[in-house]
């Protein structure tokens, strides 16, 4: 009886191996056949990105499908960008899809450019291509490359305050990113610092929020009397403008200064 059991087990083992071998032999071989072809945007495409239009479509990327031989497979596509002339040594993923086109929002394209180290508020030459793979990462094929021109906008810290006024480079306006970001110092919770060119004899005010429109955010601000009323020590080159809004008036020489508001130490300094 024991011998019969041993023979039966051996037979089942041989059958299993045989079936697995047949499965491997019958499995279709998938091979790369034709790379995707990028159609748009082409190298004449130029765009200036802005926070105000972040939800709008920046461009629609369109390409011809990649082809793979073998049975029907799902092809995944990645829109990639890189600094022009770098041969995609450090590609940045913009988005992924299984379609042959994708509408990129201003925010999506801007995020990819900023993450890729492109210079903010300057026109950059950007190489763009399509990567095709089977499944998650198999058999990559790459499209042709176009070189577009894109100007990314600065993505401010959520904790930042803002400076607006005639003493600042942008004047009394929020249009076109004219306001000056007044960021929280990294590693602190209540110290704000910025290097800014201040114009002698002119006024400015600190604003707590920014709605990123040309209308600005005039409702929430701190002026000179706000800080003096709290007992802050204020740099002698800053005075109460006495203009109805009690703005800060800068009395020093025109030029670059480092403005710091330390809410812990209760000091406002200019260096």
Backbone torsions as a table, in degrees:
resi	resn	phi	psi	omega
1	UNK	NA	-42.3	179.7
2	UNK	-61.0	-39.3	179.9
3	UNK	-63.7	-38.2	179.4
4	UNK	-63.0	-42.3	178.7
5	UNK	-62.0	-42.0	-179.2
6	UNK	-64.3	-42.0	-179.9
7	UNK	-65.3	-40.4	-179.1
8	UNK	-64.5	-43.4	179.3
9	UNK	-63.3	-43.0	179.4
10	UNK	-62.9	-40.0	-179.8
11	UNK	-64.2	-43.6	179.6
12	UNK	-62.9	-39.3	179.5
13	UNK	-63.1	-44.3	179.0
14	UNK	-63.6	-40.3	179.9
15	UNK	-63.2	-41.4	-179.3
16	UNK	-64.4	-45.0	178.9
17	UNK	-61.9	-40.8	-179.3
18	UNK	-63.1	-42.2	-179.7
19	UNK	-66.0	-41.5	179.2
20	UNK	-63.4	-40.1	178.9
21	UNK	-63.8	-40.6	178.5
22	UNK	-63.9	-40.2	179.6
23	UNK	-60.7	-43.7	179.6
24	UNK	-63.8	-42.6	-178.8
25	UNK	-66.9	-34.5	-177.1
26	UNK	-84.0	-12.7	-177.1
27	UNK	-66.8	128.4	-177.9
28	UNK	-68.0	143.2	177.6
29	UNK	-89.1	125.8	178.4
30	UNK	-102.9	128.2	-179.1
31	UNK	-132.0	150.1	176.2
32	UNK	-67.7	134.7	-177.2
33	UNK	-118.9	-59.5	-177.3
34	UNK	-133.7	129.0	-179.8
35	UNK	-73.6	153.9	175.8
36	UNK	-65.2	155.7	178.5
37	UNK	-120.0	116.6	178.9
38	UNK	-73.0	128.4	-178.1
39	UNK	-104.2	-46.9	178.0
40	UNK	-146.4	151.2	2.2
41	UNK	-78.6	149.1	179.3
42	UNK	-94.9	-178.6	-172.3
43	UNK	-70.1	-6.4	176.5
44	UNK	-92.1	5.3	-177.3
45	UNK	-81.6	128.7	178.7
46	UNK	-133.7	137.5	179.7
47	UNK	-148.6	141.9	171.8
48	UNK	-109.2	114.2	-176.4
49	UNK	-84.6	148.3	179.8
50	UNK	-144.1	150.3	178.1
51	UNK	-61.6	-34.9	-177.7
52	UNK	-62.3	-28.9	-175.9
53	UNK	-112.1	24.2	-171.1
54	UNK	-59.6	-25.5	-178.7
55	UNK	-92.1	-3.4	178.5
56	UNK	-83.1	162.9	179.4
57	UNK	-78.3	123.2	178.2
58	UNK	-78.9	-45.7	178.2
59	UNK	-165.6	154.1	174.5
60	UNK	-104.5	119.1	-179.8
61	UNK	-89.1	125.5	-176.6
62	UNK	-127.9	140.7	179.4
63	UNK	-149.0	160.0	171.4
64	UNK	-81.9	144.5	-177.2
65	UNK	-60.4	149.1	168.2
66	UNK	-79.6	155.1	178.7
67	UNK	-120.4	141.0	175.8
68	UNK	-130.6	138.0	177.2
69	UNK	-80.8	157.0	-179.2
70	UNK	109.9	-164.0	-178.0
71	UNK	-71.3	170.9	-178.8
72	UNK	-60.0	129.8	-178.2
73	UNK	-133.1	155.6	174.8
74	UNK	-88.2	124.5	179.1
75	UNK	-103.7	126.4	177.6
76	UNK	-101.4	136.5	-177.9
77	UNK	-115.6	143.8	176.1
78	UNK	-126.4	128.2	172.4
79	UNK	-86.1	121.0	-177.6
80	UNK	-118.4	146.4	172.9
81	UNK	-128.2	158.4	177.4
82	UNK	-158.5	161.5	177.3
83	UNK	-63.3	135.6	-175.4
84	UNK	-56.9	136.7	175.8
85	UNK	82.7	5.4	-178.6
86	UNK	-97.8	1.9	180.0
87	UNK	56.2	32.3	177.9
88	UNK	56.5	41.2	176.6
89	UNK	-65.0	-30.4	177.7
90	UNK	-135.0	73.0	-177.1
91	UNK	-68.1	147.7	177.7
92	UNK	-117.3	129.3	178.7
93	UNK	-77.8	127.0	175.5
94	UNK	-90.8	-49.0	178.4
95	UNK	-164.9	166.9	178.3
96	UNK	-125.2	149.6	179.6
97	UNK	-162.5	164.2	171.4
98	UNK	-106.3	-0.3	177.1
99	UNK	-84.3	179.8	176.9
100	UNK	-109.4	20.8	172.8
101	UNK	-159.8	158.6	176.2
102	UNK	-155.4	136.1	176.9
103	UNK	-91.5	114.8	-179.2
104	UNK	-90.2	129.3	175.2
105	UNK	-79.0	162.9	177.1
106	UNK	-57.9	-42.2	-179.4
107	UNK	-63.4	-43.0	-179.7
108	UNK	-62.5	-47.0	-179.2
109	UNK	-67.1	-41.1	-179.6
110	UNK	-62.7	-43.2	180.0
111	UNK	-60.4	-42.0	179.3
112	UNK	-63.8	-41.6	-179.1
113	UNK	-67.5	-44.8	179.8
114	UNK	-63.6	-44.1	179.0
115	UNK	-65.9	-26.1	179.6
116	UNK	-85.6	2.3	176.4
117	UNK	83.0	17.1	176.6
118	UNK	-73.4	152.1	-174.2
119	UNK	-76.8	125.1	179.5
120	UNK	-69.7	144.5	176.4
121	UNK	61.2	23.0	174.2
122	UNK	-134.7	149.5	178.0
123	UNK	-71.2	124.6	-179.0
124	UNK	-116.9	141.6	171.5
125	UNK	-84.5	122.7	-171.9
126	UNK	-124.5	119.8	173.1
127	UNK	-80.3	137.2	179.8
128	UNK	-132.0	139.4	179.7
129	UNK	-151.4	173.0	177.2
130	UNK	-115.8	132.9	173.4
131	UNK	-108.4	130.6	178.5
132	UNK	-116.3	136.6	176.3
133	UNK	-139.9	154.9	172.8
134	UNK	-90.5	128.6	-177.2
135	UNK	68.8	-139.4	-177.0
136	UNK	-80.3	-37.2	-173.9
137	UNK	-154.2	9.6	-172.8
138	UNK	-84.1	143.4	172.5
139	UNK	50.6	64.9	-178.4
140	UNK	-67.8	140.7	171.7
141	UNK	-132.2	144.7	-175.5
142	UNK	-120.5	143.5	-179.5
143	UNK	-81.3	179.8	168.1
144	UNK	-65.5	167.8	-175.8
145	UNK	-119.4	135.0	168.5
146	UNK	-113.9	152.4	179.4
147	UNK	-114.4	108.8	-179.4
148	UNK	-99.6	171.6	177.1
149	UNK	-119.0	125.6	-177.3
150	UNK	-140.1	139.2	177.0
151	UNK	-112.1	105.9	-179.8
152	UNK	-79.4	154.9	175.8
153	UNK	-99.0	161.3	179.8
154	UNK	-75.8	136.3	175.7
155	UNK	-100.5	106.6	-175.3
156	UNK	-74.7	161.0	174.2
157	UNK	-70.6	143.7	179.9
158	UNK	-63.2	-24.5	-177.4
159	UNK	-87.4	-3.9	-173.6
160	UNK	-68.3	148.1	166.0
161	UNK	-101.7	-177.3	-172.9
162	UNK	-142.0	148.1	178.2
163	UNK	-116.1	128.6	178.8
164	UNK	-135.9	141.2	176.7
165	UNK	153.9	166.9	-177.3
166	UNK	-63.1	-23.0	178.9
167	UNK	-76.1	-16.8	-177.3
168	UNK	-95.0	161.6	-179.2
169	UNK	-57.8	-30.7	-176.2
170	UNK	-88.5	-11.3	-178.5
171	UNK	72.1	-163.4	-178.5
172	UNK	-86.9	63.5	178.5
173	UNK	-154.6	153.8	175.6
174	UNK	-106.8	-0.7	-174.0
175	UNK	-70.5	141.2	174.2
176	UNK	59.9	37.0	-179.7
177	UNK	61.4	32.4	-178.6
178	UNK	-69.2	-28.1	-179.6
179	UNK	-64.9	151.8	-179.2
180	UNK	-100.0	124.9	177.3
181	UNK	-69.5	134.0	-179.7
182	UNK	-118.7	85.9	-167.9
183	UNK	-81.5	153.7	172.1
184	UNK	-70.3	133.3	179.7
185	UNK	-65.9	130.4	-178.4
186	UNK	-57.8	132.3	179.2
187	UNK	90.4	-2.4	177.8
188	UNK	-117.6	170.8	178.9
189	UNK	-119.0	-9.2	-174.6
190	UNK	-150.9	23.5	178.6
191	UNK	-119.2	122.9	-180.0
192	UNK	-113.7	138.2	-176.8
193	UNK	-148.6	142.1	176.4
194	UNK	-154.9	146.9	169.9
195	UNK	-94.8	124.8	-172.4
196	UNK	-146.2	144.8	173.7
197	UNK	-84.0	116.2	-179.4
198	UNK	-104.6	141.4	-178.4
199	UNK	-98.7	125.0	-175.1
200	UNK	-60.6	138.5	175.6
201	UNK	80.6	1.7	-177.5
202	UNK	-109.6	167.6	-173.4
203	UNK	-111.7	162.9	174.7
204	UNK	-157.4	167.9	177.9
205	UNK	-141.2	152.8	176.8
206	UNK	-93.7	129.0	177.7
207	UNK	-113.8	143.8	-174.1
208	UNK	-88.6	-18.7	-177.1
209	UNK	-138.0	172.1	-179.7
210	UNK	-151.2	120.8	177.9
211	UNK	-93.3	4.2	174.4
212	UNK	56.4	41.4	170.5
213	UNK	-129.5	167.1	179.8
214	UNK	-68.6	-14.5	177.3
215	UNK	-76.7	-21.7	178.1
216	UNK	71.8	-169.5	-179.4
217	UNK	-133.0	86.3	-173.8
218	UNK	-86.4	-6.8	-169.1
219	UNK	-81.3	-25.4	-173.8
220	UNK	-123.5	109.7	-176.9
221	UNK	-152.5	163.4	173.7
222	UNK	-121.9	127.0	179.6
223	UNK	-110.5	-169.8	-176.6
224	UNK	-62.3	-46.6	-175.9
225	UNK	-69.9	-24.9	175.5
226	UNK	-59.8	-48.9	-176.9
227	UNK	-74.8	-40.3	179.2
228	UNK	-64.5	-34.5	178.2
229	UNK	-66.8	-24.5	178.3
230	UNK	-89.8	1.5	177.1
231	UNK	84.8	22.1	178.1
232	UNK	-70.7	145.5	168.4
233	UNK	-86.7	116.4	-173.2
234	UNK	-108.6	134.6	-178.9
235	UNK	-50.8	138.5	-177.9
236	UNK	-64.3	-15.5	177.1
237	UNK	-85.1	3.7	174.5
238	UNK	-117.7	129.3	-178.2
239	UNK	-130.3	167.3	173.4
240	UNK	-74.4	120.5	-176.9
241	UNK	-68.0	-19.9	-179.8
242	UNK	57.3	37.7	-173.4
243	UNK	-106.0	16.5	-178.3
244	UNK	96.1	-29.0	176.9
245	UNK	-107.6	0.2	-179.0
246	UNK	52.2	44.9	177.8
247	UNK	-69.8	168.1	171.0
248	UNK	-77.5	134.6	172.9
249	UNK	-111.6	125.2	-179.8
250	UNK	-88.9	122.0	-175.6
251	UNK	-108.5	-1.5	-179.9
252	UNK	-81.1	-176.0	179.6
253	UNK	-72.8	148.0	177.0
254	UNK	-62.8	131.9	179.8
255	UNK	157.5	177.6	-179.2
256	UNK	-71.3	132.3	177.9
257	UNK	-135.3	156.8	174.8
258	UNK	-104.3	111.2	179.5
259	UNK	-96.8	128.0	179.5
260	UNK	-130.5	129.1	171.2
261	UNK	-115.5	113.6	-179.6
262	UNK	-106.0	103.2	-177.2
263	UNK	-74.4	-16.9	176.1
264	UNK	-79.5	-49.8	179.6
265	UNK	-80.0	-11.0	-176.9
266	UNK	58.4	55.6	178.1
267	UNK	-134.8	146.3	170.4
268	UNK	-124.7	117.9	-173.8
269	UNK	-125.8	154.7	172.8
270	UNK	-124.1	125.9	177.6
271	UNK	-117.9	NA	NA
